[in-house]
Amino acid sequence: MAEKVLHSYESLSQKLHDHTAVVGVIGMGYVGLPLVKTFADCGYQCLGFDTDPNKVEKLLRGESYIKHINSEWIASNVKIGRFSATCETARMAEADVLLICVPTPLDSSRDPDLKYVERTAEAIRSSLRQGQLVVLESTTYPGTTRDVVLPILEKSGLTPGVDFFVAYSPEREDPGNPQFSAANIPKVIGGLEQHSLKLACALYEKAIAEVIPVSSLEVAEACKILENTYRAVNIAMVNELKVLFDRMDLDLWEVIDAAKTKPFGFQAFYPGPGLGGHCIPIDPFYLSWLARKEGLPTRFIELAGEINTSMPQFVVQKLMLALNDNQKAVRGSKILMLGVAYKPNVDDPRESPAFAIMELLEPLGAEIKYNDPYIPKLPSMRSFEFSQKESIELTAQTLAEADAVLIVTNHKDYDWEFIAQHAQLVIDTRNAMSGVTERANIRKA
């Protein structure tokens, strides 16, 4: 047995050292594609897997569908054979390393939905071979890798830690932030046992500036949940204060600017129309679900979730009151929504509060149009139902024709003075109009 372990371990270790290992990345989305770039840039041959044939075809043509991944980079790496993409799961046997970067959403009861992780593990199992390293990167609750992924892989008849190796390393992507890339964000890694941990560290050390090994899979999984729950709870606090200070006629953004002058003991968090992105709106519920299984309440987390998910209702209420002041009802009003991405300057719409706001406004009879320079057409979303639309041109006429302009995402591309000048009414959920000459048609929400 010891000789078998040593052979599999040393074989893969040598490939990692020589940069001859093939790195397979499963899920060519906002985490997986940047990860491919990171490993390809340091010399590894990369193979990307995705169930969407349209994505695969675009990649093979050298086209990017993610704003911060350059099409020229994809085209050049496809041309030299350093990167290829496929829908064929049987080709997973070609990879020495398989990194799982698939969605981990919530179901209708806000419980973890691991079907994409489970399906991926089943696909890997069918072609699993000796000497492969499997790393789960998808955000999930502590215990997923050991209790969900590992039993599926073991059905292959191969022995973990002997024939193949397993690790967990949470993704830490921050789309649209030029300060951080996959290569310079420290990587936390937990292994099934020491050989798995050493191989995973050897892999990431070649591509990532700093690697932080931890004592177990579960510590690495819990690390990611802690990071995002920390943000969710603090954002919930300022969202709750926004509602309170609005009633007191206080500007919360001014209060935050004053508070953050303290050089210690305070970190600024900002309110908004609701949470977006794949992590912060979802991950805390993974932890509260796990706590319920352990028979423990997580009051902070659940309260934060309630507050954050209620913010679209607050925005709609403020919009209704503003329209009422202009002697207009929501029904029949023309609403122009600015920005449907979940954060500024990205083309990432995942879990954007814009969709929750649309869901609330459309049944009330509002006529909604939108503009987003990064999202030309609304994608179908797992969690929301709304009418399909395409981004309209932002002109003086389209602004003037709208009964209300609702700022959901404060993209840098927007000319706020121009918008304030031509719009009848502006509902600002992001403090985007803070630098604009004071006007009576601007309302904060």
Residue pairs with C-beta under 8 A, 6 or more apart in sequence:
1 162
4 162
4 163
5 161
5 162
5 195
8 130
8 131
8 162
8 163
8 164
8 165
9 165
9 195
9 198
9 199
11 131
12 21
12 96
12 97
12 131
12 132
12 133
12 165
12 199
13 198
13 199
13 202
15 21
15 96
16 96
16 97
16 199
16 202
16 203
16 206
17 202
19 42
19 43
19 44
19 206
21 44
21 96
21 97
21 203
22 44
22 45
22 46
22 47
22 94
22 95
22 96
22 97
23 36
23 39
23 44
23 45
23 46
23 47
23 95
23 96
23 97
23 99
23 203
24 46
24 47
24 48
24 49
24 92
24 94
24 95
24 97
24 98
24 99
25 32
25 33
25 35
25 36
25 39
25 46
25 47
25 48
25 49
25 98
25 99
25 101
26 32
26 49
26 50
26 92
26 98
26 99
26 100
26 101
26 102
26 120
26 123
26 124
27 49
27 50
27 100
27 101
27 102
27 103
27 120
27 138
28 36
28 48
28 49
28 50
28 52
28 55
28 56
28 59
28 85
29 50
29 66
29 101
29 103
30 66
30 173
30 175
30 278
30 348
30 350
31 101
31 137
31 138
31 171
31 173
32 48
32 50
32 99
32 101
33 48
33 64
33 66
33 69
34 66
34 68
34 69
34 173
34 181
34 182
35 99
35 101
35 137
35 171
35 182
36 46
36 48
36 83
37 69
37 73
37 182
38 181
38 182
38 183
38 207
38 208
39 46
39 206
39 207
40 46
40 77
40 82
40 83
41 183
41 207
42 206
42 207
43 206
44 82
44 206
44 207
45 81
45 82
45 83
46 77
46 82
46 83
46 84
47 83
47 84
47 85
47 86
47 91
47 94
47 95
48 56
48 59
48 83
48 84
48 85
48 86
49 85
49 86
49 87
49 89
49 91
49 92
50 56
50 85
50 87
51 87
52 87
53 87
55 65
55 85
56 85
56 86
56 87
58 64
58 65
59 74
59 78
59 83
59 85
60 78
60 84
60 85
61 75
62 71
62 72
62 74
62 75
62 76
62 78
62 79
63 71
63 74
63 75
64 70
64 71
64 73
64 74
66 175
66 347
67 176
67 346
67 347
67 374
68 175
68 176
68 346
74 83
77 83
78 84
89 123
89 124
89 126
89 127
90 126
90 127
91 127
92 98
92 123
92 124
92 127
92 128
93 127
93 128
93 129
95 132
96 131
96 132
96 133
97 132
97 133
97 134
97 135
97 203
98 124
98 132
98 133
98 134
98 135
99 135
99 137
100 117
100 120
100 121
100 124
100 134
100 135
100 136
100 137
100 138
100 149
101 137
101 138
101 171
102 116
102 117
102 120
102 138
103 116
103 138
103 278
104 112
104 113
104 114
104 116
104 117
104 138
104 139
104 140
104 282
104 286
105 113
105 116
105 282
105 382
105 383
106 112
106 113
106 282
106 285
106 286
106 383
107 113
110 285
110 289
110 305
111 285
111 289
112 140
112 141
112 285
112 286
112 289
114 140
114 144
114 148
116 138
117 136
117 138
117 140
117 144
117 148
117 149
118 148
118 152
121 148
121 149
121 152
121 153
122 152
124 134
124 153
125 152
125 153
125 155
125 156
126 156
128 134
128 153
128 156
128 158
128 164
129 158
129 164
130 158
130 163
130 164
131 163
131 164
132 164
132 165
133 164
133 165
133 166
133 167
133 196
133 199
133 200
133 203
134 149
134 153
134 164
134 165
134 166
134 167
135 166
135 167
135 168
135 169
135 200
135 203
136 144
136 145
136 149
136 167
136 168
136 169
137 168
137 169
137 170
137 171
138 171
139 170
139 171
139 224
139 225
139 228
139 278
139 279
139 282
139 283
139 286
140 221
140 286
141 221
141 225
141 286
141 287
141 289
141 290
142 217
142 218
142 219
142 221
142 222
142 225
142 290
143 218
143 221
143 290
144 168
144 221
145 166
145 167
145 168
145 190
145 192
145 217
145 221
146 192
146 217
146 218
149 166
150 160
150 166
150 192
153 160
153 164
153 166
154 160
158 164
160 166
160 192
160 196
161 192
161 193
161 195
161 196
165 191
165 192
165 195
165 196
165 199
165 200
166 191
166 192
166 196
166 217
167 189
167 190
167 191
167 192
167 196
167 197
167 199
167 200
167 217
168 189
168 190
168 217
168 220
168 221
169 187
169 188
169 189
169 190
169 200
169 204
169 220
170 188
170 220
170 221
170 223
170 224
170 227
171 224
172 182
172 185
172 186
172 187
172 224
172 227
173 182
173 185
174 180
174 185
175 343
175 346
175 348
176 343
176 344
176 345
176 346
176 348
182 207
182 208
183 207
183 208
183 209
184 208
184 209
185 208
185 209
186 208
186 209
186 210
186 211
186 212
187 204
187 208
187 210
187 211
187 212
188 212
188 214
188 220
188 223
188 224
189 197
189 200
189 201
189 204
189 211
189 212
189 213
189 214
189 220
190 197
190 213
190 214
190 215
190 216
190 217
190 218
190 219
190 220
190 221
191 197
191 198
191 199
191 200
191 213
191 217
192 217
197 213
201 211
201 213
204 211
205 211
214 220
214 223
224 279
224 283
225 283
225 284
225 286
225 287
228 279
228 280
228 283
228 284
229 283
229 284
229 287
229 301
229 304
231 269
231 280
232 275
232 280
232 281
232 283
232 284
232 301
232 304
232 305
232 308
233 284
233 300
233 301
233 304
234 267
234 269
235 269
235 270
235 271
235 272
235 275
235 280
235 304
235 308
236 303
236 304
236 305
236 307
236 308
237 269
237 304
238 252
238 256
238 269
238 270
238 271
239 271
239 272
239 307
239 308
239 311
240 307
241 252
241 255
241 271
242 252
242 271
242 314
243 314
245 251
245 252
245 255
246 252
246 318
246 444
251 444
252 271
253 270
253 431
253 434
256 268
256 269
256 270
259 266
259 268
260 266
260 267
260 268
270 431
271 311
272 311
272 353
272 429
272 430
273 311
273 312
273 315
273 353
273 354
273 357
273 408
273 429
273 430
273 445
274 281
274 308
274 309
274 311
274 312
274 315
274 353
274 356
274 357
275 281
275 308
275 309
275 311
275 351
275 353
276 341
276 342
276 343
276 350
276 351
276 352
276 353
276 354
277 342
277 343
277 348
277 350
277 351
278 350
278 351
281 308
281 309
281 351
282 351
284 301
284 304
284 305
285 301
285 305
287 298
287 301
288 298
288 301
288 302
288 305
291 297
291 298
291 301
309 356
311 353
312 353
312 356
312 357
312 360
313 360
314 445
315 353
315 357
315 406
315 427
315 429
315 445
316 357
316 360
316 361
316 364
318 427
318 443
318 444
318 445
319 330
319 335
319 361
319 404
319 406
319 427
319 445
320 330
322 404
322 425
322 427
322 443
323 329
323 330
323 333
323 403
323 404
323 425
326 403
326 424
326 425
328 403
329 365
330 361
330 364
330 365
330 366
331 364
331 365
331 366
332 365
332 366
332 367
333 366
333 367
333 403
333 404
334 366
334 367
334 369
334 401
334 402
334 403
334 404
335 361
335 366
335 367
335 368
335 369
335 402
335 403
335 404
335 405
335 406
336 369
336 370
336 371
336 392
336 398
336 399
336 402
336 404
336 405
336 406
336 423
337 354
337 357
337 358
337 368
337 369
337 370
337 371
337 406
337 408
338 370
338 371
338 372
338 394
338 405
338 406
338 407
338 408
338 409
338 411
338 414
338 419
339 354
339 370
339 371
339 372
339 407
339 408
339 409
339 410
339 411
339 414
340 349
340 352
340 354
340 355
340 370
340 372
340 375
340 378
340 408
340 409
341 347
341 348
341 349
341 352
341 354
341 372
341 374
341 375
341 409
341 411
342 348
342 349
342 350
342 351
342 352
342 353
342 354
342 409
343 409
344 409
344 410
344 411
344 412
345 374
345 411
345 412
345 413
346 374
347 374
347 375
349 355
349 375
349 378
349 379
349 381
351 383
352 408
352 409
353 408
354 370
354 408
354 409
355 381
355 383
355 384
355 386
356 384
357 406
357 408
358 368
358 384
358 386
358 387
359 384
359 385
359 386
361 368
362 368
362 386
362 387
368 387
368 389
369 389
369 392
369 398
369 402
370 378
370 389
370 391
370 392
371 391
371 392
371 393
371 394
371 398
372 391
372 409
372 411
373 391
373 411
373 413
374 411
375 391
376 390
376 391
377 388
377 389
377 390
377 391
378 386
378 388
378 389
378 390
380 388
392 398
394 414
394 419
396 418
396 422
399 405
399 418
399 419
399 422
399 423
400 422
400 423
400 424
402 423
402 424
403 424
403 425
404 423
404 424
404 425
404 426
404 427
405 419
405 423
405 424
405 425
405 426
405 427
406 427
406 429
407 426
407 427
407 428
407 429
407 430
407 432
407 433
408 429
408 430
409 430
410 430
410 431
410 432
414 432
416 432
416 433
416 435
416 436
417 436
417 437
419 426
420 426
420 433
420 436
420 437
420 439
420 441
420 442
423 441
424 441
425 441
425 443
426 433
426 439
426 441
426 442
426 443
427 443
427 444
427 445
428 442
428 443
428 444
428 445
429 444
429 445
431 444
433 442
436 442
